[in-house]
Amino acid sequence: MQVLVTGVAGFIGSHVAHALLDRGDTVVGVDDLNDYYDVRLKQARLARLEARPGFAFHRLDLGDPDAVIPALRGVQFTRAVHLAAQAGVRYSLTNPFAYVRANLMGHVTVLELCRHMPGFEHLVYASSSSVYGGNTHMPFAVTDRVDQPVSLYAATKKADELMSHTYAHLYRMPVTGLRFFTVYGPWGRPDMAMWLFTEAILAGQPIRVFNHGKMRRDFTFIDDIVRGVIAALDHPPADDGAPPARVYNIGNNRSEELLHMIAVLEGALGRTAEKIMEPMQPGDVEATAADLTSIHRDLGYQPTTPIEVGIPRFVAWYKAYHGLT
Ligand SMILES: NC(=O)c1ccc[n+]([C@@H]2O[C@H](COP(=O)([O-])OP(=O)(O)OC[C@H]3O[C@@H](n4cnc5c(N)ncnc54)[C@H](O)[C@@H]3O)[C@@H](O)[C@H]2O)c1
């Protein structure tokens, strides 16, 4: 199968592309390689993909449909995994337009590309657990109301779900949205807590612990996420009268205390962190926990990696990547 993967130089996108190539699919990768975080990391992920047969790369900004649509004319794919986005909750307070461009305009660009692709079968796209905002009923279920986002990032992800539903309704285009819950692992993101903590602890610097550590997250290991994304891609929603649009949570099956995550990280690093307790950050949420009932029922998704296994694997990769012993 020929699959478009957007955000292919990103953390999740690069892993998904490798998994697709592993099983013999061909991958058309798109990314703009922007400098939201260290571009060398994106280039390093991309270099590993470009060494593989069946992979083609197009450097394009999806926020610019006038450039993207002609550049991809003649490129064939039947399914798509759209992961390109401006990610991160905190940055959306300082650079709102980056979110509008990448997550709203970029999303419509992908919807239009897919809609006009002959024989197109299924679009899987990234949403986020952030859409649950300040909801306090745990675990978060896809049937819960999500119309009170607490960050612009979350608002754009909810808008992506709405726009995707519209395309499923108007054009009978099968779409599946995945609400990712705090993904971590090798080749991860330098703006996320796990990386920032690791970097600081190894440098002997203090770490900033928000909401005085009273936070819980469904930390989900990348290999579990990749299995879920591929399962979703392989199961387009049926067109049975209702629009062929689905949204699923994709997380781990337990929500961890932030201080427990730090303790596991300290164990893996063999060092103790100096913790600076700080108040809650604007736009952030205190806890996330995923109700996985529907993704388990429909796609057989079952995460298998506890943080006690996943964090040491992240640390081992982090040290190797940075040439540390
Ligand atoms: N990692 C997580 O914990 C998490 C949680 C919830 C949702 N998500 C979502 O999952 C998706 C993938 O996240 P990730 O962690 O791999 O992030 P990432 O930042 O590593 O990857 C995103 C990639 O998209 C590219 N990109 C951004 N804007 C673009 C544009 N306009 N045109 C083309 N490429 C563009 C970036 O260069 C980057 O390589 C994103 O949509 C993100 O919002 C991730």
The ligand as a Gaussian input file, in Angstrom:
#p B3LYP/6-31G(d) Opt

LIG

0 1
 N        3.956000      13.400000      21.333000
 C        2.839000      13.524000      22.051000
 O        2.826000      13.249000      23.264000
 C        1.551000      13.983000      21.414000
 C        0.414000      14.086000      22.229000
 C       -0.786000      14.504000      21.652000
 C       -0.843000      14.788000      20.304000
 N        0.277000      14.688000      19.525000
 C        0.158000      15.004000      18.107000
 O        0.783000      13.982000      17.358000
 C        1.370000      14.526000      16.176000
 C        2.838000      14.154000      16.096000
 O        3.486000      14.667000      17.268000
 P        5.039000      14.486000      17.546000
 O        5.186000      14.322000      19.006000
 O        5.612000      13.502000      16.607000
 O        5.535000      15.967000      17.184000
 P        6.786000      16.473000      16.315000
 O        6.830000      17.950000      16.516000
 O        8.000000      15.684000      16.641000
 O        6.350000      16.124000      14.830000
 C        5.563000      16.978000      14.041000
 C        6.287000      17.172000      12.718000
 O        5.441000      17.962000      11.883000
 C        6.239000      18.883000      11.181000
 N        5.411000      20.036000      10.836000
 C        4.919000      20.975000      11.685000
 N        4.225000      21.895000      10.985000
 C        4.289000      21.521000       9.679000
 C        3.780000      22.073000       8.478000
 N        3.085000      23.219000       8.478000
 N        4.025000      21.436000       7.312000
 C        4.735000      20.272000       7.303000
 N        5.260000      19.713000       8.410000
 C        5.031000      20.331000       9.576000
 C        7.367000      19.244000      12.132000
 O        8.528000      19.705000      11.457000
 C        7.611000      17.931000      12.872000
 O        8.672000      17.192000      12.264000
 C        1.103000      16.024000      16.228000
 O       -0.062000      16.291000      15.496000
 C        0.856000      16.286000      17.695000
 O        0.039000      17.423000      17.898000
 C        1.472000      14.289000      20.058000

